[in-house]
Amino acid sequence: MDKIPRHFKLYKPCGIISQLNSNCSRELRKKKFLNELFDFPEGVMPIGRLDEKSEGLLLLTTDGRLSDDINRSGVEKEYYAQLDGEITNEAEALLEKGVAIGFEGKRYLTKACKICKLSALPILPEADKKLRIGRHRPTSWISITLTEGKFRQVRKMTAAVGFPTLRLIRIRIGDITLENLSPGEVKPLTNLTSKGEQFNS
């Protein structure tokens, strides 16, 4: 009989690599990995990734097929991005329509996405000091919802319209949200679907 798959969600802190360990890579030996946050079961794997400086919601599972299904399903992923400067309406419109970014050495046009400028500062844990977010320059916050996930896509998109991302937090994957998790906190999920939904068994 197959083992019952196990699923988790966590708040990946800034400075953690989105993999379980270094796989003996020399350049990664001094980095921090997900296995420092929790005693995960054998065979667990992250569903998608967040780059080292990004933070927020990360899903993990022992079900490799489910991981592939979610990555390929076009499920929505929502982020809060703190930008360098006050983003303009024109820049928002460009992001929504799709912008050209570099991906695997080629020019890639991003798919249409949802952009919403946040009128109030989101309630989030304090930013990691390594980010060195300047206090003397104006910044702005947006919510950006994608159905794809190229390497460093949000950062490349906002830079392409002239507003580099200073801080990036993923708050939702499908119907699963970051809720009140603290950085580094891990929570088991009862069940997980390929649409990024959680349901009780």
Contacts in CASP RR format, 6 or more apart in sequence:
PFRMAT RR
TARGET T0000
AUTHOR 0000-0000-0000
METHOD contacts of the structure
MODEL  1
MDKIPRHFKLYKPCGIISQLNSNCSRELRKKKFLNELFDFPEGVMPIGRL
DEKSEGLLLLTTDGRLSDDINRSGVEKEYYAQLDGEITNEAEALLEKGVA
IGFEGKRYLTKACKICKLSALPILPEADKKLRIGRHRPTSWISITLTEGK
FRQVRKMTAAVGFPTLRLIRIRIGDITLENLSPGEVKPLTNLTSKGEQFN
S
3 62 0 8 1.000
5 61 0 8 1.000
5 62 0 8 1.000
5 63 0 8 1.000
5 66 0 8 1.000
5 192 0 8 1.000
6 41 0 8 1.000
6 44 0 8 1.000
6 61 0 8 1.000
6 62 0 8 1.000
6 188 0 8 1.000
7 59 0 8 1.000
7 60 0 8 1.000
7 61 0 8 1.000
7 62 0 8 1.000
7 63 0 8 1.000
7 188 0 8 1.000
7 189 0 8 1.000
7 190 0 8 1.000
7 191 0 8 1.000
7 192 0 8 1.000
8 38 0 8 1.000
8 40 0 8 1.000
8 44 0 8 1.000
8 59 0 8 1.000
8 60 0 8 1.000
8 61 0 8 1.000
8 186 0 8 1.000
8 187 0 8 1.000
8 188 0 8 1.000
8 189 0 8 1.000
9 57 0 8 1.000
9 58 0 8 1.000
9 59 0 8 1.000
9 60 0 8 1.000
9 176 0 8 1.000
9 181 0 8 1.000
9 186 0 8 1.000
9 187 0 8 1.000
9 189 0 8 1.000
10 34 0 8 1.000
10 37 0 8 1.000
10 38 0 8 1.000
10 57 0 8 1.000
10 58 0 8 1.000
10 60 0 8 1.000
10 181 0 8 1.000
10 184 0 8 1.000
10 185 0 8 1.000
10 186 0 8 1.000
10 187 0 8 1.000
11 55 0 8 1.000
11 56 0 8 1.000
11 57 0 8 1.000
11 58 0 8 1.000
11 178 0 8 1.000
11 181 0 8 1.000
11 182 0 8 1.000
11 183 0 8 1.000
11 184 0 8 1.000
11 185 0 8 1.000
12 18 0 8 1.000
12 34 0 8 1.000
12 50 0 8 1.000
12 54 0 8 1.000
12 55 0 8 1.000
12 56 0 8 1.000
12 57 0 8 1.000
12 58 0 8 1.000
12 183 0 8 1.000
12 184 0 8 1.000
13 55 0 8 1.000
13 128 0 8 1.000
13 183 0 8 1.000
13 184 0 8 1.000
14 52 0 8 1.000
14 53 0 8 1.000
14 54 0 8 1.000
14 55 0 8 1.000
14 127 0 8 1.000
14 128 0 8 1.000
14 130 0 8 1.000
14 131 0 8 1.000
14 183 0 8 1.000
15 31 0 8 1.000
15 32 0 8 1.000
15 52 0 8 1.000
15 53 0 8 1.000
15 128 0 8 1.000
15 130 0 8 1.000
16 32 0 8 1.000
16 33 0 8 1.000
16 34 0 8 1.000
16 36 0 8 1.000
16 37 0 8 1.000
16 52 0 8 1.000
16 184 0 8 1.000
17 28 0 8 1.000
17 31 0 8 1.000
17 32 0 8 1.000
17 33 0 8 1.000
17 34 0 8 1.000
17 52 0 8 1.000
18 34 0 8 1.000
18 46 0 8 1.000
18 48 0 8 1.000
18 49 0 8 1.000
18 50 0 8 1.000
18 51 0 8 1.000
18 52 0 8 1.000
18 58 0 8 1.000
19 33 0 8 1.000
19 34 0 8 1.000
19 46 0 8 1.000
19 49 0 8 1.000
20 33 0 8 1.000
20 34 0 8 1.000
20 35 0 8 1.000
20 40 0 8 1.000
20 44 0 8 1.000
20 45 0 8 1.000
20 46 0 8 1.000
21 33 0 8 1.000
21 35 0 8 1.000
22 28 0 8 1.000
22 29 0 8 1.000
22 31 0 8 1.000
22 33 0 8 1.000
31 52 0 8 1.000
34 40 0 8 1.000
34 46 0 8 1.000
34 58 0 8 1.000
34 60 0 8 1.000
37 184 0 8 1.000
37 186 0 8 1.000
38 186 0 8 1.000
40 60 0 8 1.000
41 62 0 8 1.000
42 62 0 8 1.000
43 62 0 8 1.000
44 60 0 8 1.000
44 61 0 8 1.000
44 62 0 8 1.000
45 60 0 8 1.000
45 61 0 8 1.000
45 62 0 8 1.000
45 64 0 8 1.000
45 67 0 8 1.000
46 58 0 8 1.000
46 59 0 8 1.000
46 60 0 8 1.000
47 58 0 8 1.000
47 59 0 8 1.000
47 60 0 8 1.000
47 61 0 8 1.000
47 66 0 8 1.000
47 67 0 8 1.000
47 70 0 8 1.000
47 71 0 8 1.000
47 173 0 8 1.000
48 58 0 8 1.000
48 59 0 8 1.000
48 67 0 8 1.000
48 70 0 8 1.000
48 71 0 8 1.000
48 149 0 8 1.000
49 58 0 8 1.000
50 56 0 8 1.000
50 58 0 8 1.000
50 168 0 8 1.000
50 170 0 8 1.000
51 151 0 8 1.000
51 152 0 8 1.000
51 155 0 8 1.000
53 130 0 8 1.000
53 131 0 8 1.000
53 168 0 8 1.000
54 155 0 8 1.000
54 168 0 8 1.000
54 169 0 8 1.000
54 170 0 8 1.000
55 128 0 8 1.000
55 167 0 8 1.000
55 168 0 8 1.000
55 169 0 8 1.000
55 170 0 8 1.000
55 183 0 8 1.000
56 169 0 8 1.000
56 170 0 8 1.000
56 171 0 8 1.000
56 178 0 8 1.000
56 181 0 8 1.000
56 183 0 8 1.000
57 170 0 8 1.000
57 171 0 8 1.000
57 172 0 8 1.000
57 173 0 8 1.000
57 176 0 8 1.000
57 177 0 8 1.000
57 178 0 8 1.000
57 181 0 8 1.000
58 170 0 8 1.000
59 70 0 8 1.000
59 173 0 8 1.000
59 176 0 8 1.000
59 189 0 8 1.000
59 192 0 8 1.000
59 196 0 8 1.000
61 67 0 8 1.000
61 192 0 8 1.000
63 192 0 8 1.000
66 192 0 8 1.000
66 194 0 8 1.000
69 194 0 8 1.000
70 173 0 8 1.000
70 192 0 8 1.000
70 194 0 8 1.000
70 195 0 8 1.000
70 196 0 8 1.000
73 194 0 8 1.000
73 195 0 8 1.000
73 196 0 8 1.000
74 147 0 8 1.000
74 148 0 8 1.000
75 147 0 8 1.000
75 173 0 8 1.000
75 174 0 8 1.000
75 194 0 8 1.000
75 195 0 8 1.000
75 196 0 8 1.000
76 145 0 8 1.000
76 146 0 8 1.000
76 147 0 8 1.000
76 172 0 8 1.000
76 173 0 8 1.000
76 174 0 8 1.000
77 145 0 8 1.000
77 146 0 8 1.000
77 147 0 8 1.000
77 149 0 8 1.000
77 170 0 8 1.000
77 172 0 8 1.000
77 173 0 8 1.000
77 174 0 8 1.000
78 143 0 8 1.000
78 144 0 8 1.000
78 145 0 8 1.000
78 170 0 8 1.000
78 171 0 8 1.000
78 172 0 8 1.000
79 143 0 8 1.000
79 144 0 8 1.000
79 145 0 8 1.000
79 146 0 8 1.000
79 154 0 8 1.000
79 168 0 8 1.000
79 169 0 8 1.000
79 170 0 8 1.000
79 171 0 8 1.000
80 118 0 8 1.000
80 122 0 8 1.000
80 124 0 8 1.000
80 141 0 8 1.000
80 142 0 8 1.000
80 143 0 8 1.000
80 168 0 8 1.000
80 169 0 8 1.000
80 171 0 8 1.000
81 141 0 8 1.000
81 142 0 8 1.000
81 144 0 8 1.000
81 154 0 8 1.000
81 158 0 8 1.000
81 165 0 8 1.000
81 167 0 8 1.000
81 168 0 8 1.000
81 169 0 8 1.000
82 127 0 8 1.000
82 133 0 8 1.000
82 139 0 8 1.000
82 140 0 8 1.000
82 141 0 8 1.000
82 165 0 8 1.000
82 166 0 8 1.000
82 167 0 8 1.000
82 168 0 8 1.000
83 139 0 8 1.000
83 140 0 8 1.000
83 141 0 8 1.000
83 142 0 8 1.000
83 158 0 8 1.000
83 163 0 8 1.000
83 164 0 8 1.000
83 165 0 8 1.000
83 166 0 8 1.000
84 137 0 8 1.000
84 139 0 8 1.000
84 163 0 8 1.000
84 164 0 8 1.000
84 165 0 8 1.000
84 166 0 8 1.000
85 137 0 8 1.000
85 138 0 8 1.000
85 139 0 8 1.000
85 140 0 8 1.000
85 163 0 8 1.000
86 138 0 8 1.000
86 139 0 8 1.000
86 140 0 8 1.000
87 117 0 8 1.000
87 140 0 8 1.000
87 142 0 8 1.000
87 158 0 8 1.000
87 161 0 8 1.000
87 163 0 8 1.000
91 161 0 8 1.000
91 162 0 8 1.000
91 163 0 8 1.000
92 115 0 8 1.000
92 117 0 8 1.000
92 142 0 8 1.000
94 160 0 8 1.000
94 161 0 8 1.000
95 113 0 8 1.000
95 115 0 8 1.000
95 144 0 8 1.000
95 157 0 8 1.000
95 158 0 8 1.000
95 161 0 8 1.000
96 112 0 8 1.000
96 113 0 8 1.000
96 114 0 8 1.000
96 115 0 8 1.000
97 112 0 8 1.000
98 109 0 8 1.000
98 110 0 8 1.000
98 111 0 8 1.000
98 112 0 8 1.000
98 113 0 8 1.000
98 157 0 8 1.000
99 109 0 8 1.000
99 110 0 8 1.000
99 157 0 8 1.000
99 160 0 8 1.000
99 161 0 8 1.000
100 107 0 8 1.000
100 108 0 8 1.000
100 109 0 8 1.000
100 110 0 8 1.000
100 160 0 8 1.000
101 107 0 8 1.000
101 108 0 8 1.000
101 110 0 8 1.000
101 150 0 8 1.000
101 153 0 8 1.000
101 156 0 8 1.000
101 157 0 8 1.000
101 160 0 8 1.000
102 108 0 8 1.000
102 156 0 8 1.000
103 150 0 8 1.000
103 151 0 8 1.000
103 156 0 8 1.000
108 150 0 8 1.000
110 146 0 8 1.000
110 148 0 8 1.000
110 150 0 8 1.000
110 153 0 8 1.000
110 157 0 8 1.000
111 146 0 8 1.000
111 147 0 8 1.000
111 148 0 8 1.000
113 144 0 8 1.000
113 145 0 8 1.000
113 146 0 8 1.000
113 147 0 8 1.000
114 143 0 8 1.000
114 144 0 8 1.000
114 145 0 8 1.000
115 142 0 8 1.000
115 143 0 8 1.000
115 144 0 8 1.000
116 142 0 8 1.000
116 143 0 8 1.000
117 140 0 8 1.000
117 141 0 8 1.000
117 142 0 8 1.000
118 140 0 8 1.000
118 141 0 8 1.000
118 142 0 8 1.000
118 143 0 8 1.000
121 141 0 8 1.000
122 141 0 8 1.000
122 169 0 8 1.000
124 169 0 8 1.000
125 182 0 8 1.000
125 183 0 8 1.000
127 133 0 8 1.000
127 167 0 8 1.000
131 166 0 8 1.000
131 167 0 8 1.000
133 139 0 8 1.000
133 166 0 8 1.000
133 167 0 8 1.000
134 166 0 8 1.000
139 166 0 8 1.000
140 163 0 8 1.000
142 158 0 8 1.000
144 154 0 8 1.000
144 157 0 8 1.000
145 172 0 8 1.000
146 153 0 8 1.000
146 154 0 8 1.000
150 156 0 8 1.000
154 165 0 8 1.000
154 168 0 8 1.000
155 164 0 8 1.000
155 165 0 8 1.000
155 168 0 8 1.000
158 164 0 8 1.000
158 165 0 8 1.000
159 165 0 8 1.000
169 178 0 8 1.000
170 178 0 8 1.000
171 177 0 8 1.000
171 178 0 8 1.000
172 178 0 8 1.000
173 196 0 8 1.000
174 195 0 8 1.000
174 196 0 8 1.000
174 197 0 8 1.000
175 195 0 8 1.000
175 196 0 8 1.000
175 197 0 8 1.000
175 198 0 8 1.000
176 189 0 8 1.000
176 192 0 8 1.000
176 196 0 8 1.000
176 197 0 8 1.000
176 198 0 8 1.000
181 187 0 8 1.000
189 198 0 8 1.000
190 198 0 8 1.000
190 199 0 8 1.000
190 200 0 8 1.000
190 201 0 8 1.000
191 198 0 8 1.000
191 199 0 8 1.000
191 200 0 8 1.000
191 201 0 8 1.000
192 198 0 8 1.000
193 199 0 8 1.000
END
